[in-house]
Amino acid sequence: TPAQLALAWLLAQKPWIVPIPGTTKLHRLEENLGGAAIELTADDLRDITSAASKIEIQGARYPEHLQRLVGR
C-alpha cells in the first residue's frame, strides 16, 4: 500500500530513523507493520528520489502570522 511504501522508504534512509505511524484501527496497524517487510532496492530509492524532486512545493509552511514566530 502507499503507507507501507512510505514507511519502507523512511526505514531505508538511515539506520537510526524509526517511523512512528499513528493509528486507532487494528487493521491499519497491521498494514503499517507490513512496511517493515518491504525491502526497497537502490533502483527503487533512486526512482522515488527522482520523482519526489520533481514535485513543486506550493505555498508557505506556516501562515504568515505563525512564520514570524519561528526562530524567535
CHARMM internal coordinates of N, CA and C (Angstrom, degrees):
IC EDIT
DIST 1 N 1 CA 1.4564
DIST 1 CA 1 C 1.5302
ANGL 1 N 1 CA 1 C 108.82
DIST 1 C 2 N 1.3262
ANGL 1 CA 1 C 2 N 118.45
DIHE 1 N 1 CA 1 C 2 N 164.29
DIST 2 N 2 CA 1.4650
ANGL 1 C 2 N 2 CA 119.70
DIHE 1 CA 1 C 2 N 2 CA 176.27
DIST 2 CA 2 C 1.5323
ANGL 2 N 2 CA 2 C 112.63
DIHE 1 C 2 N 2 CA 2 C -57.25
DIST 2 C 3 N 1.3257
ANGL 2 CA 2 C 3 N 116.91
DIHE 2 N 2 CA 2 C 3 N -38.52
DIST 3 N 3 CA 1.4723
ANGL 2 C 3 N 3 CA 119.67
DIHE 2 CA 2 C 3 N 3 CA 178.96
DIST 3 CA 3 C 1.5236
ANGL 3 N 3 CA 3 C 111.03
DIHE 2 C 3 N 3 CA 3 C -63.47
DIST 3 C 4 N 1.3158
ANGL 3 CA 3 C 4 N 117.11
DIHE 3 N 3 CA 3 C 4 N -42.28
DIST 4 N 4 CA 1.4644
ANGL 3 C 4 N 4 CA 120.70
DIHE 3 CA 3 C 4 N 4 CA 179.21
DIST 4 CA 4 C 1.5216
ANGL 4 N 4 CA 4 C 110.84
DIHE 3 C 4 N 4 CA 4 C -64.07
DIST 4 C 5 N 1.3272
ANGL 4 CA 4 C 5 N 116.93
DIHE 4 N 4 CA 4 C 5 N -41.33
DIST 5 N 5 CA 1.4674
ANGL 4 C 5 N 5 CA 119.75
DIHE 4 CA 4 C 5 N 5 CA 178.75
DIST 5 CA 5 C 1.5205
ANGL 5 N 5 CA 5 C 111.07
DIHE 4 C 5 N 5 CA 5 C -64.89
DIST 5 C 6 N 1.3327
ANGL 5 CA 5 C 6 N 116.78
DIHE 5 N 5 CA 5 C 6 N -40.67
DIST 6 N 6 CA 1.4617
ANGL 5 C 6 N 6 CA 119.96
DIHE 5 CA 5 C 6 N 6 CA 178.40
DIST 6 CA 6 C 1.5249
ANGL 6 N 6 CA 6 C 111.02
DIHE 5 C 6 N 6 CA 6 C -62.45
DIST 6 C 7 N 1.3134
ANGL 6 CA 6 C 7 N 117.02
DIHE 6 N 6 CA 6 C 7 N -43.43
DIST 7 N 7 CA 1.4638
ANGL 6 C 7 N 7 CA 120.57
DIHE 6 CA 6 C 7 N 7 CA 178.87
DIST 7 CA 7 C 1.5266
ANGL 7 N 7 CA 7 C 111.24
DIHE 6 C 7 N 7 CA 7 C -67.24
DIST 7 C 8 N 1.3269
ANGL 7 CA 7 C 8 N 117.27
DIHE 7 N 7 CA 7 C 8 N -39.49
DIST 8 N 8 CA 1.4686
ANGL 7 C 8 N 8 CA 120.78
DIHE 7 CA 7 C 8 N 8 CA 177.49
DIST 8 CA 8 C 1.5214
ANGL 8 N 8 CA 8 C 110.16
DIHE 7 C 8 N 8 CA 8 C -63.20
DIST 8 C 9 N 1.3326
ANGL 8 CA 8 C 9 N 116.76
DIHE 8 N 8 CA 8 C 9 N -39.42
DIST 9 N 9 CA 1.4704
ANGL 8 C 9 N 9 CA 120.51
DIHE 8 CA 8 C 9 N 9 CA 178.84
DIST 9 CA 9 C 1.5301
ANGL 9 N 9 CA 9 C 109.85
DIHE 8 C 9 N 9 CA 9 C -63.72
DIST 9 C 10 N 1.3289
ANGL 9 CA 9 C 10 N 116.93
DIHE 9 N 9 CA 9 C 10 N -44.71
DIST 10 N 10 CA 1.4640
ANGL 9 C 10 N 10 CA 119.72
DIHE 9 CA 9 C 10 N 10 CA 178.22
DIST 10 CA 10 C 1.5232
ANGL 10 N 10 CA 10 C 111.19
DIHE 9 C 10 N 10 CA 10 C -60.12
DIST 10 C 11 N 1.3170
ANGL 10 CA 10 C 11 N 116.95
DIHE 10 N 10 CA 10 C 11 N -44.84
DIST 11 N 11 CA 1.4672
ANGL 10 C 11 N 11 CA 121.02
DIHE 10 CA 10 C 11 N 11 CA 179.88
DIST 11 CA 11 C 1.5216
ANGL 11 N 11 CA 11 C 112.06
DIHE 10 C 11 N 11 CA 11 C -62.14
DIST 11 C 12 N 1.3320
ANGL 11 CA 11 C 12 N 117.44
DIHE 11 N 11 CA 11 C 12 N -28.80
DIST 12 N 12 CA 1.4646
ANGL 11 C 12 N 12 CA 121.47
DIHE 11 CA 11 C 12 N 12 CA -177.95
DIST 12 CA 12 C 1.5273
ANGL 12 N 12 CA 12 C 112.92
DIHE 11 C 12 N 12 CA 12 C -81.23
DIST 12 C 13 N 1.3274
ANGL 12 CA 12 C 13 N 118.22
DIHE 12 N 12 CA 12 C 13 N -9.98
DIST 13 N 13 CA 1.4600
ANGL 12 C 13 N 13 CA 120.29
DIHE 12 CA 12 C 13 N 13 CA -174.55
DIST 13 CA 13 C 1.5314
ANGL 13 N 13 CA 13 C 112.98
DIHE 12 C 13 N 13 CA 13 C -71.82
DIST 13 C 14 N 1.2882
ANGL 13 CA 13 C 14 N 117.19
DIHE 13 N 13 CA 13 C 14 N -55.55
DIST 14 N 14 CA 1.4705
ANGL 13 C 14 N 14 CA 122.85
DIHE 13 CA 13 C 14 N 14 CA -178.77
DIST 14 CA 14 C 1.5206
ANGL 14 N 14 CA 14 C 107.87
DIHE 13 C 14 N 14 CA 14 C -148.78
DIST 14 C 15 N 1.3266
ANGL 14 CA 14 C 15 N 117.91
DIHE 14 N 14 CA 14 C 15 N 148.99
DIST 15 N 15 CA 1.4707
ANGL 14 C 15 N 15 CA 119.06
DIHE 14 CA 14 C 15 N 15 CA -177.63
DIST 15 CA 15 C 1.5286
ANGL 15 N 15 CA 15 C 113.44
DIHE 14 C 15 N 15 CA 15 C -66.30
DIST 15 C 16 N 1.3222
ANGL 15 CA 15 C 16 N 118.31
DIHE 15 N 15 CA 15 C 16 N -20.66
DIST 16 N 16 CA 1.4595
ANGL 15 C 16 N 16 CA 120.21
DIHE 15 CA 15 C 16 N 16 CA -178.21
DIST 16 CA 16 C 1.5344
ANGL 16 N 16 CA 16 C 113.02
DIHE 15 C 16 N 16 CA 16 C -94.10
DIST 16 C 17 N 1.3226
ANGL 16 CA 16 C 17 N 117.70
DIHE 16 N 16 CA 16 C 17 N -0.73
DIST 17 N 17 CA 1.4630
ANGL 16 C 17 N 17 CA 120.34
DIHE 16 CA 16 C 17 N 17 CA 176.71
DIST 17 CA 17 C 1.5262
ANGL 17 N 17 CA 17 C 108.97
DIHE 16 C 17 N 17 CA 17 C -83.38
DIST 17 C 18 N 1.3129
ANGL 17 CA 17 C 18 N 115.19
DIHE 17 N 17 CA 17 C 18 N 124.10
DIST 18 N 18 CA 1.4627
ANGL 17 C 18 N 18 CA 121.17
DIHE 17 CA 17 C 18 N 18 CA 179.66
DIST 18 CA 18 C 1.5296
ANGL 18 N 18 CA 18 C 107.92
DIHE 17 C 18 N 18 CA 18 C -125.63
DIST 18 C 19 N 1.3298
ANGL 18 CA 18 C 19 N 117.14
DIHE 18 N 18 CA 18 C 19 N 104.08
DIST 19 N 19 CA 1.4626
ANGL 18 C 19 N 19 CA 118.51
DIHE 18 CA 18 C 19 N 19 CA 178.57
DIST 19 CA 19 C 1.5265
ANGL 19 N 19 CA 19 C 110.89
DIHE 18 C 19 N 19 CA 19 C -66.34
DIST 19 C 20 N 1.3057
ANGL 19 CA 19 C 20 N 115.56
DIHE 19 N 19 CA 19 C 20 N 143.51
DIST 20 N 20 CA 1.4620
ANGL 19 C 20 N 20 CA 120.81
DIHE 19 CA 19 C 20 N 20 CA 177.74
DIST 20 CA 20 C 1.5301
ANGL 20 N 20 CA 20 C 107.43
DIHE 19 C 20 N 20 CA 20 C -123.73
DIST 20 C 21 N 1.3253
ANGL 20 CA 20 C 21 N 116.63
DIHE 20 N 20 CA 20 C 21 N 84.11
DIST 21 N 21 CA 1.4633
ANGL 20 C 21 N 21 CA 118.56
DIHE 20 CA 20 C 21 N 21 CA -179.96
DIST 21 CA 21 C 1.5264
ANGL 21 N 21 CA 21 C 110.65
DIHE 20 C 21 N 21 CA 21 C -75.35
DIST 21 C 22 N 1.2975
ANGL 21 CA 21 C 22 N 115.62
DIHE 21 N 21 CA 21 C 22 N 142.04
DIST 22 N 22 CA 1.4595
ANGL 21 C 22 N 22 CA 119.60
DIHE 21 CA 21 C 22 N 22 CA 177.97
DIST 22 CA 22 C 1.5202
ANGL 22 N 22 CA 22 C 110.62
DIHE 21 C 22 N 22 CA 22 C -99.62
DIST 22 C 23 N 1.2995
ANGL 22 CA 22 C 23 N 116.27
DIHE 22 N 22 CA 22 C 23 N 146.25
DIST 23 N 23 CA 1.4560
ANGL 22 C 23 N 23 CA 121.08
DIHE 22 CA 22 C 23 N 23 CA 176.31
DIST 23 CA 23 C 1.5164
ANGL 23 N 23 CA 23 C 109.58
DIHE 22 C 23 N 23 CA 23 C -161.66
DIST 23 C 24 N 1.3096
ANGL 23 CA 23 C 24 N 114.99
DIHE 23 N 23 CA 23 C 24 N 157.53
DIST 24 N 24 CA 1.4640
ANGL 23 C 24 N 24 CA 120.08
DIHE 23 CA 23 C 24 N 24 CA 174.12
DIST 24 CA 24 C 1.5239
ANGL 24 N 24 CA 24 C 111.10
DIHE 23 C 24 N 24 CA 24 C -118.83
DIST 24 C 25 N 1.3131
ANGL 24 CA 24 C 25 N 115.76
DIHE 24 N 24 CA 24 C 25 N 1.26
DIST 25 N 25 CA 1.4651
ANGL 24 C 25 N 25 CA 120.27
DIHE 24 CA 24 C 25 N 25 CA -176.52
DIST 25 CA 25 C 1.5293
ANGL 25 N 25 CA 25 C 110.63
DIHE 24 C 25 N 25 CA 25 C -117.68
DIST 25 C 26 N 1.3187
ANGL 25 CA 25 C 26 N 116.10
DIHE 25 N 25 CA 25 C 26 N 133.66
DIST 26 N 26 CA 1.4578
ANGL 25 C 26 N 26 CA 121.51
DIHE 25 CA 25 C 26 N 26 CA -178.21
DIST 26 CA 26 C 1.5244
ANGL 26 N 26 CA 26 C 111.59
DIHE 25 C 26 N 26 CA 26 C -59.34
DIST 26 C 27 N 1.3178
ANGL 26 CA 26 C 27 N 118.29
DIHE 26 N 26 CA 26 C 27 N -41.35
DIST 27 N 27 CA 1.4653
ANGL 26 C 27 N 27 CA 119.26
DIHE 26 CA 26 C 27 N 27 CA -178.00
DIST 27 CA 27 C 1.5253
ANGL 27 N 27 CA 27 C 111.51
DIHE 26 C 27 N 27 CA 27 C -66.50
DIST 27 C 28 N 1.3311
ANGL 27 CA 27 C 28 N 118.08
DIHE 27 N 27 CA 27 C 28 N -29.12
DIST 28 N 28 CA 1.4722
ANGL 27 C 28 N 28 CA 120.31
DIHE 27 CA 27 C 28 N 28 CA 175.65
DIST 28 CA 28 C 1.5285
ANGL 28 N 28 CA 28 C 110.72
DIHE 27 C 28 N 28 CA 28 C -73.67
DIST 28 C 29 N 1.3170
ANGL 28 CA 28 C 29 N 117.51
DIHE 28 N 28 CA 28 C 29 N -35.97
DIST 29 N 29 CA 1.4596
ANGL 28 C 29 N 29 CA 120.79
DIHE 28 CA 28 C 29 N 29 CA 175.39
DIST 29 CA 29 C 1.5191
ANGL 29 N 29 CA 29 C 109.98
DIHE 28 C 29 N 29 CA 29 C -61.23
DIST 29 C 30 N 1.3273
ANGL 29 CA 29 C 30 N 116.37
DIHE 29 N 29 CA 29 C 30 N -46.10
DIST 30 N 30 CA 1.4638
ANGL 29 C 30 N 30 CA 120.37
DIHE 29 CA 29 C 30 N 30 CA 178.69
DIST 30 CA 30 C 1.5261
ANGL 30 N 30 CA 30 C 110.86
DIHE 29 C 30 N 30 CA 30 C -62.42
DIST 30 C 31 N 1.3266
ANGL 30 CA 30 C 31 N 116.09
DIHE 30 N 30 CA 30 C 31 N -40.09
DIST 31 N 31 CA 1.4677
ANGL 30 C 31 N 31 CA 120.26
DIHE 30 CA 30 C 31 N 31 CA 177.06
DIST 31 CA 31 C 1.5285
ANGL 31 N 31 CA 31 C 110.33
DIHE 30 C 31 N 31 CA 31 C -61.86
DIST 31 C 32 N 1.3379
ANGL 31 CA 31 C 32 N 116.72
DIHE 31 N 31 CA 31 C 32 N -47.37
DIST 32 N 32 CA 1.4633
ANGL 31 C 32 N 32 CA 120.75
DIHE 31 CA 31 C 32 N 32 CA -179.59
DIST 32 CA 32 C 1.5227
ANGL 32 N 32 CA 32 C 111.70
DIHE 31 C 32 N 32 CA 32 C -60.70
DIST 32 C 33 N 1.3116
ANGL 32 CA 32 C 33 N 117.64
DIHE 32 N 32 CA 32 C 33 N -41.10
DIST 33 N 33 CA 1.4632
ANGL 32 C 33 N 33 CA 120.61
DIHE 32 CA 32 C 33 N 33 CA 178.87
DIST 33 CA 33 C 1.5234
ANGL 33 N 33 CA 33 C 111.46
DIHE 32 C 33 N 33 CA 33 C -61.11
DIST 33 C 34 N 1.3245
ANGL 33 CA 33 C 34 N 116.94
DIHE 33 N 33 CA 33 C 34 N -29.73
DIST 34 N 34 CA 1.4576
ANGL 33 C 34 N 34 CA 120.93
DIHE 33 CA 33 C 34 N 34 CA 177.49
DIST 34 CA 34 C 1.5156
ANGL 34 N 34 CA 34 C 112.83
DIHE 33 C 34 N 34 CA 34 C -62.62
DIST 34 C 35 N 1.3123
ANGL 34 CA 34 C 35 N 117.64
DIHE 34 N 34 CA 34 C 35 N -21.67
DIST 35 N 35 CA 1.4592
ANGL 34 C 35 N 35 CA 120.82
DIHE 34 CA 34 C 35 N 35 CA 177.71
DIST 35 CA 35 C 1.5177
ANGL 35 N 35 CA 35 C 112.85
DIHE 34 C 35 N 35 CA 35 C -63.66
DIST 35 C 36 N 1.3245
ANGL 35 CA 35 C 36 N 116.69
DIHE 35 N 35 CA 35 C 36 N -28.30
DIST 36 N 36 CA 1.4668
ANGL 35 C 36 N 36 CA 120.74
DIHE 35 CA 35 C 36 N 36 CA 179.27
DIST 36 CA 36 C 1.5211
ANGL 36 N 36 CA 36 C 111.78
DIHE 35 C 36 N 36 CA 36 C -70.21
DIST 36 C 37 N 1.3189
ANGL 36 CA 36 C 37 N 117.14
DIHE 36 N 36 CA 36 C 37 N -20.09
DIST 37 N 37 CA 1.4713
ANGL 36 C 37 N 37 CA 120.88
DIHE 36 CA 36 C 37 N 37 CA -179.20
DIST 37 CA 37 C 1.5282
ANGL 37 N 37 CA 37 C 112.40
DIHE 36 C 37 N 37 CA 37 C -87.24
DIST 37 C 38 N 1.3316
ANGL 37 CA 37 C 38 N 116.51
DIHE 37 N 37 CA 37 C 38 N -8.33
DIST 38 N 38 CA 1.4649
ANGL 37 C 38 N 38 CA 119.92
DIHE 37 CA 37 C 38 N 38 CA -178.99
DIST 38 CA 38 C 1.5201
ANGL 38 N 38 CA 38 C 108.99
DIHE 37 C 38 N 38 CA 38 C -88.90
DIST 38 C 39 N 1.3187
ANGL 38 CA 38 C 39 N 116.83
DIHE 38 N 38 CA 38 C 39 N 123.46
DIST 39 N 39 CA 1.4634
ANGL 38 C 39 N 39 CA 121.84
DIHE 38 CA 38 C 39 N 39 CA 176.97
DIST 39 CA 39 C 1.5196
ANGL 39 N 39 CA 39 C 108.03
DIHE 38 C 39 N 39 CA 39 C -107.57
DIST 39 C 40 N 1.3086
ANGL 39 CA 39 C 40 N 116.27
DIHE 39 N 39 CA 39 C 40 N 109.85
DIST 40 N 40 CA 1.4559
ANGL 39 C 40 N 40 CA 120.68
DIHE 39 CA 39 C 40 N 40 CA 179.42
DIST 40 CA 40 C 1.5251
ANGL 40 N 40 CA 40 C 109.61
DIHE 39 C 40 N 40 CA 40 C -81.78
DIST 40 C 41 N 1.3214
ANGL 40 CA 40 C 41 N 116.33
DIHE 40 N 40 CA 40 C 41 N 135.53
DIST 41 N 41 CA 1.4647
ANGL 40 C 41 N 41 CA 121.01
DIHE 40 CA 40 C 41 N 41 CA 178.32
DIST 41 CA 41 C 1.5233
ANGL 41 N 41 CA 41 C 109.45
DIHE 40 C 41 N 41 CA 41 C -80.30
DIST 41 C 42 N 1.3145
ANGL 41 CA 41 C 42 N 116.15
DIHE 41 N 41 CA 41 C 42 N 168.79
DIST 42 N 42 CA 1.4633
ANGL 41 C 42 N 42 CA 120.67
DIHE 41 CA 41 C 42 N 42 CA 175.82
DIST 42 CA 42 C 1.5253
ANGL 42 N 42 CA 42 C 110.16
DIHE 41 C 42 N 42 CA 42 C -59.26
DIST 42 C 43 N 1.3280
ANGL 42 CA 42 C 43 N 117.20
DIHE 42 N 42 CA 42 C 43 N -38.11
DIST 43 N 43 CA 1.4666
ANGL 42 C 43 N 43 CA 120.67
DIHE 42 CA 42 C 43 N 43 CA 177.07
DIST 43 CA 43 C 1.5270
ANGL 43 N 43 CA 43 C 111.02
DIHE 42 C 43 N 43 CA 43 C -64.47
DIST 43 C 44 N 1.3268
ANGL 43 CA 43 C 44 N 116.96
DIHE 43 N 43 CA 43 C 44 N -41.68
DIST 44 N 44 CA 1.4676
ANGL 43 C 44 N 44 CA 120.65
DIHE 43 CA 43 C 44 N 44 CA 177.44
DIST 44 CA 44 C 1.5261
ANGL 44 N 44 CA 44 C 110.40
DIHE 43 C 44 N 44 CA 44 C -58.93
DIST 44 C 45 N 1.3257
ANGL 44 CA 44 C 45 N 115.86
DIHE 44 N 44 CA 44 C 45 N -48.05
DIST 45 N 45 CA 1.4639
ANGL 44 C 45 N 45 CA 120.70
DIHE 44 CA 44 C 45 N 45 CA -178.36
DIST 45 CA 45 C 1.5213
ANGL 45 N 45 CA 45 C 111.04
DIHE 44 C 45 N 45 CA 45 C -63.59
DIST 45 C 46 N 1.3276
ANGL 45 CA 45 C 46 N 116.60
DIHE 45 N 45 CA 45 C 46 N -39.47
DIST 46 N 46 CA 1.4662
ANGL 45 C 46 N 46 CA 120.56
DIHE 45 CA 45 C 46 N 46 CA 177.50
DIST 46 CA 46 C 1.5255
ANGL 46 N 46 CA 46 C 110.51
DIHE 45 C 46 N 46 CA 46 C -63.47
DIST 46 C 47 N 1.3277
ANGL 46 CA 46 C 47 N 116.89
DIHE 46 N 46 CA 46 C 47 N -44.19
DIST 47 N 47 CA 1.4665
ANGL 46 C 47 N 47 CA 120.98
DIHE 46 CA 46 C 47 N 47 CA 179.91
DIST 47 CA 47 C 1.5286
ANGL 47 N 47 CA 47 C 111.51
DIHE 46 C 47 N 47 CA 47 C -63.35
DIST 47 C 48 N 1.3193
ANGL 47 CA 47 C 48 N 116.75
DIHE 47 N 47 CA 47 C 48 N -41.32
DIST 48 N 48 CA 1.4651
ANGL 47 C 48 N 48 CA 120.71
DIHE 47 CA 47 C 48 N 48 CA 178.78
DIST 48 CA 48 C 1.5224
ANGL 48 N 48 CA 48 C 110.22
DIHE 47 C 48 N 48 CA 48 C -64.99
DIST 48 C 49 N 1.3308
ANGL 48 CA 48 C 49 N 117.12
DIHE 48 N 48 CA 48 C 49 N -44.94
DIST 49 N 49 CA 1.4590
ANGL 48 C 49 N 49 CA 121.17
DIHE 48 CA 48 C 49 N 49 CA 179.06
DIST 49 CA 49 C 1.5185
ANGL 49 N 49 CA 49 C 110.90
DIHE 48 C 49 N 49 CA 49 C -61.89
DIST 49 C 50 N 1.3216
ANGL 49 CA 49 C 50 N 116.57
DIHE 49 N 49 CA 49 C 50 N -42.47
DIST 50 N 50 CA 1.4620
ANGL 49 C 50 N 50 CA 121.08
DIHE 49 CA 49 C 50 N 50 CA 178.81
DIST 50 CA 50 C 1.5253
ANGL 50 N 50 CA 50 C 110.94
DIHE 49 C 50 N 50 CA 50 C -62.07
DIST 50 C 51 N 1.3158
ANGL 50 CA 50 C 51 N 116.99
DIHE 50 N 50 CA 50 C 51 N -46.08
DIST 51 N 51 CA 1.4665
ANGL 50 C 51 N 51 CA 120.59
DIHE 50 CA 50 C 51 N 51 CA -179.86
DIST 51 CA 51 C 1.5301
ANGL 51 N 51 CA 51 C 110.96
DIHE 50 C 51 N 51 CA 51 C -64.82
DIST 51 C 52 N 1.3251
ANGL 51 CA 51 C 52 N 117.13
DIHE 51 N 51 CA 51 C 52 N -42.19
DIST 52 N 52 CA 1.4629
ANGL 51 C 52 N 52 CA 120.78
DIHE 51 CA 51 C 52 N 52 CA -178.76
DIST 52 CA 52 C 1.5220
ANGL 52 N 52 CA 52 C 111.47
DIHE 51 C 52 N 52 CA 52 C -66.15
DIST 52 C 53 N 1.3295
ANGL 52 CA 52 C 53 N 117.16
DIHE 52 N 52 CA 52 C 53 N -33.50
DIST 53 N 53 CA 1.4659
ANGL 52 C 53 N 53 CA 120.13
DIHE 52 CA 52 C 53 N 53 CA -178.76
DIST 53 CA 53 C 1.5230
ANGL 53 N 53 CA 53 C 112.29
DIHE 52 C 53 N 53 CA 53 C -68.90
DIST 53 C 54 N 1.3199
ANGL 53 CA 53 C 54 N 117.58
DIHE 53 N 53 CA 53 C 54 N -16.45
DIST 54 N 54 CA 1.4683
ANGL 53 C 54 N 54 CA 121.52
DIHE 53 CA 53 C 54 N 54 CA -180.00
DIST 54 CA 54 C 1.5274
ANGL 54 N 54 CA 54 C 112.57
DIHE 53 C 54 N 54 CA 54 C -89.05
DIST 54 C 55 N 1.3173
ANGL 54 CA 54 C 55 N 117.26
DIHE 54 N 54 CA 54 C 55 N -5.40
DIST 55 N 55 CA 1.4635
ANGL 54 C 55 N 55 CA 121.14
DIHE 54 CA 54 C 55 N 55 CA -179.77
DIST 55 CA 55 C 1.5243
ANGL 55 N 55 CA 55 C 108.83
DIHE 54 C 55 N 55 CA 55 C -79.61
DIST 55 C 56 N 1.3191
ANGL 55 CA 55 C 56 N 115.90
DIHE 55 N 55 CA 55 C 56 N 124.34
DIST 56 N 56 CA 1.4591
ANGL 55 C 56 N 56 CA 120.26
DIHE 55 CA 55 C 56 N 56 CA 178.27
DIST 56 CA 56 C 1.5287
ANGL 56 N 56 CA 56 C 108.72
DIHE 55 C 56 N 56 CA 56 C -90.71
DIST 56 C 57 N 1.3283
ANGL 56 CA 56 C 57 N 115.63
DIHE 56 N 56 CA 56 C 57 N 123.12
DIST 57 N 57 CA 1.4598
ANGL 56 C 57 N 57 CA 120.97
DIHE 56 CA 56 C 57 N 57 CA -179.82
DIST 57 CA 57 C 1.5258
ANGL 57 N 57 CA 57 C 108.70
DIHE 56 C 57 N 57 CA 57 C -73.74
DIST 57 C 58 N 1.3058
ANGL 57 CA 57 C 58 N 116.67
DIHE 57 N 57 CA 57 C 58 N 132.57
DIST 58 N 58 CA 1.4573
ANGL 57 C 58 N 58 CA 123.05
DIHE 57 CA 57 C 58 N 58 CA -179.86
DIST 58 CA 58 C 1.5238
ANGL 58 N 58 CA 58 C 109.52
DIHE 57 C 58 N 58 CA 58 C -112.18
DIST 58 C 59 N 1.3052
ANGL 58 CA 58 C 59 N 116.20
DIHE 58 N 58 CA 58 C 59 N 132.34
DIST 59 N 59 CA 1.4592
ANGL 58 C 59 N 59 CA 120.47
DIHE 58 CA 58 C 59 N 59 CA 174.51
DIST 59 CA 59 C 1.5156
ANGL 59 N 59 CA 59 C 113.31
DIHE 58 C 59 N 59 CA 59 C 79.45
DIST 59 C 60 N 1.2996
ANGL 59 CA 59 C 60 N 114.48
DIHE 59 N 59 CA 59 C 60 N 174.89
DIST 60 N 60 CA 1.4596
ANGL 59 C 60 N 60 CA 121.89
DIHE 59 CA 59 C 60 N 60 CA -179.15
DIST 60 CA 60 C 1.5247
ANGL 60 N 60 CA 60 C 110.00
DIHE 59 C 60 N 60 CA 60 C -88.60
DIST 60 C 61 N 1.3187
ANGL 60 CA 60 C 61 N 114.89
DIHE 60 N 60 CA 60 C 61 N 161.85
DIST 61 N 61 CA 1.4650
ANGL 60 C 61 N 61 CA 119.51
DIHE 60 CA 60 C 61 N 61 CA 179.27
DIST 61 CA 61 C 1.5226
ANGL 61 N 61 CA 61 C 111.40
DIHE 60 C 61 N 61 CA 61 C -69.00
DIST 61 C 62 N 1.3349
ANGL 61 CA 61 C 62 N 115.26
DIHE 61 N 61 CA 61 C 62 N -40.53
DIST 62 N 62 CA 1.4593
ANGL 61 C 62 N 62 CA 120.77
DIHE 61 CA 61 C 62 N 62 CA -178.71
DIST 62 CA 62 C 1.5263
ANGL 62 N 62 CA 62 C 109.23
DIHE 61 C 62 N 62 CA 62 C -125.81
DIST 62 C 63 N 1.3343
ANGL 62 CA 62 C 63 N 117.64
DIHE 62 N 62 CA 62 C 63 N 157.43
DIST 63 N 63 CA 1.4629
ANGL 62 C 63 N 63 CA 119.29
DIHE 62 CA 62 C 63 N 63 CA 170.75
DIST 63 CA 63 C 1.5338
ANGL 63 N 63 CA 63 C 108.80
DIHE 62 C 63 N 63 CA 63 C -60.49
DIST 63 C 64 N 1.3208
ANGL 63 CA 63 C 64 N 116.71
DIHE 63 N 63 CA 63 C 64 N 152.62
DIST 64 N 64 CA 1.4647
ANGL 63 C 64 N 64 CA 121.19
DIHE 63 CA 63 C 64 N 64 CA -173.67
DIST 64 CA 64 C 1.5275
ANGL 64 N 64 CA 64 C 112.79
DIHE 63 C 64 N 64 CA 64 C -53.83
DIST 64 C 65 N 1.3298
ANGL 64 CA 64 C 65 N 118.11
DIHE 64 N 64 CA 64 C 65 N -43.19
DIST 65 N 65 CA 1.4694
ANGL 64 C 65 N 65 CA 120.06
DIHE 64 CA 64 C 65 N 65 CA -177.25
DIST 65 CA 65 C 1.5342
ANGL 65 N 65 CA 65 C 111.95
DIHE 64 C 65 N 65 CA 65 C -65.40
DIST 65 C 66 N 1.3254
ANGL 65 CA 65 C 66 N 118.08
DIHE 65 N 65 CA 65 C 66 N -28.01
DIST 66 N 66 CA 1.4655
ANGL 65 C 66 N 66 CA 120.49
DIHE 65 CA 65 C 66 N 66 CA 176.63
DIST 66 CA 66 C 1.5245
ANGL 66 N 66 CA 66 C 111.59
DIHE 65 C 66 N 66 CA 66 C -85.62
DIST 66 C 67 N 1.3159
ANGL 66 CA 66 C 67 N 117.69
DIHE 66 N 66 CA 66 C 67 N -32.61
DIST 67 N 67 CA 1.4655
ANGL 66 C 67 N 67 CA 121.34
DIHE 66 CA 66 C 67 N 67 CA 178.71
DIST 67 CA 67 C 1.5228
ANGL 67 N 67 CA 67 C 110.42
DIHE 66 C 67 N 67 CA 67 C -59.77
DIST 67 C 68 N 1.3398
ANGL 67 CA 67 C 68 N 116.97
DIHE 67 N 67 CA 67 C 68 N -35.11
DIST 68 N 68 CA 1.4725
ANGL 67 C 68 N 68 CA 120.35
DIHE 67 CA 67 C 68 N 68 CA 179.29
DIST 68 CA 68 C 1.5294
ANGL 68 N 68 CA 68 C 111.93
DIHE 67 C 68 N 68 CA 68 C -62.81
DIST 68 C 69 N 1.3172
ANGL 68 CA 68 C 69 N 117.69
DIHE 68 N 68 CA 68 C 69 N -21.35
DIST 69 N 69 CA 1.4652
ANGL 68 C 69 N 69 CA 121.29
DIHE 68 CA 68 C 69 N 69 CA -179.07
DIST 69 CA 69 C 1.5283
ANGL 69 N 69 CA 69 C 112.95
DIHE 68 C 69 N 69 CA 69 C -87.17
DIST 69 C 70 N 1.3170
ANGL 69 CA 69 C 70 N 117.03
DIHE 69 N 69 CA 69 C 70 N -12.66
DIST 70 N 70 CA 1.4624
ANGL 69 C 70 N 70 CA 121.23
DIHE 69 CA 69 C 70 N 70 CA -177.75
DIST 70 CA 70 C 1.5283
ANGL 70 N 70 CA 70 C 109.87
DIHE 69 C 70 N 70 CA 70 C -70.65
DIST 70 C 71 N 1.3229
ANGL 70 CA 70 C 71 N 116.29
DIHE 70 N 70 CA 70 C 71 N 131.38
DIST 71 N 71 CA 1.4637
ANGL 70 C 71 N 71 CA 121.62
DIHE 70 CA 70 C 71 N 71 CA 176.04
DIST 71 CA 71 C 1.5117
ANGL 71 N 71 CA 71 C 114.27
DIHE 70 C 71 N 71 CA 71 C 80.02
DIST 71 C 72 N 1.3015
ANGL 71 CA 71 C 72 N 117.73
DIHE 71 N 71 CA 71 C 72 N 12.09
DIST 72 N 72 CA 1.4677
ANGL 71 C 72 N 72 CA 120.12
DIHE 71 CA 71 C 72 N 72 CA -179.64
DIST 72 CA 72 C 1.4962
ANGL 72 N 72 CA 72 C 111.02
DIHE 71 C 72 N 72 CA 72 C -83.41
END
COOR INIT
IC SEED 1 N 1 CA 1 C
IC BUILD
